[in-house]
């Protein structure tokens, strides 16, 4: 953090009276026990002005921030600070697992999908693709992933300090719940104003509405065909259904670019679906039910299954508890056909080897080779926000 020495001056008007008094006290000359006066250099920090803004807005717990207003806090020097992540690797055949803490590559803490330097006619697409996937797989990186992990191990990357999926301009983010809401709302309003619904998404083609009930997945797409905002988000917000978005790259240029770069680097076709599952309702009754049923009341959109593709699960928002299991037979690993949904009684029987149970939070990533059984349930956070 850069702190600026402050000269004796008027306190900014936007600072509340309480914050102003604290700042004035901190700037005032100090007396020693013998009465001598000395001047103390005082630093205004980001924390001080954040606290002042909270005081102005009447935040109840602002007294907890008083000390941060009176003292100068500093962030680590980014040049010397080591950003880290937790990396778990699990052999899909033996089940052997290792978890290590690894240093993130500082050059791959972010990637700009709106960069003219990356995306122009003269750019080397292979180099740009490697930069993008080194960012996505940080701290493992693409080369190590391809050499040691692909088709051999499950990889979970968690708690990446200093790392973000966010773009400098929110309009260029890969995807967010709010951006999807806005897209559907805009298409709905356009159709109402013009009578042209060609820009609207279609149920069954672009969006599926899914509810997991009594151990089975139910797809409940309405017969109206086109996706209208209020009905879709009634399913999501009120009925607590999950949404599956096919081809979200058609309305996210950043996802489209990431897929193209994936095609370039893996030398094969890549695709993407987005899954948006509501958080369980935060209430004492819901928490009690969740405890009594060992988490079975958490929202789950899809039944346990395995895919015929290698999958990267990117947690863009919110949090989800994931369960990974080994299929009954080794020959099902790296299968070229997807499985049917696994029944709940088999999943809960303990007959299947558990690879990993864990929480993915925003910024985390999970890689699974084809053939790994998986299912996820949303995990409520203290913020109460909802996300994919």
Secondary structure, DSSP 4 states (H G I P E B T S, - for coil): ---EE--S-PPPTTS-HHHHHHHHHHHS-EE-TTS-EE----EE-HHHHHHHHHHHTT-GGGGGGHHHHHS---PPPTTT---EEEEEEEETTT--EEEEEEEPPGGGS---TT-TTTSSTTS-HHHHHHHHHHHHTTTT-HHHIIIIITTTEEEEEE--TT--S--SSGGGSS--HHHHHHHHHHHHHHHHHHS--TTS-BBTTTEEEEEEETTEEEE---TT-B--HHHHHHHHHTS--EEEEE-GGGS-HHHHHHHHHHHHHHTS----EEEE-PPPP-SHHHHHHHHHTTTTTS---S-SB--SS-EEEE--SSEEEEEEE--SSGGGTT-SSPPPPPPHHHHHTT-SPEEEEEEEETT-EEEE-TT-EEEEEE---TT-----
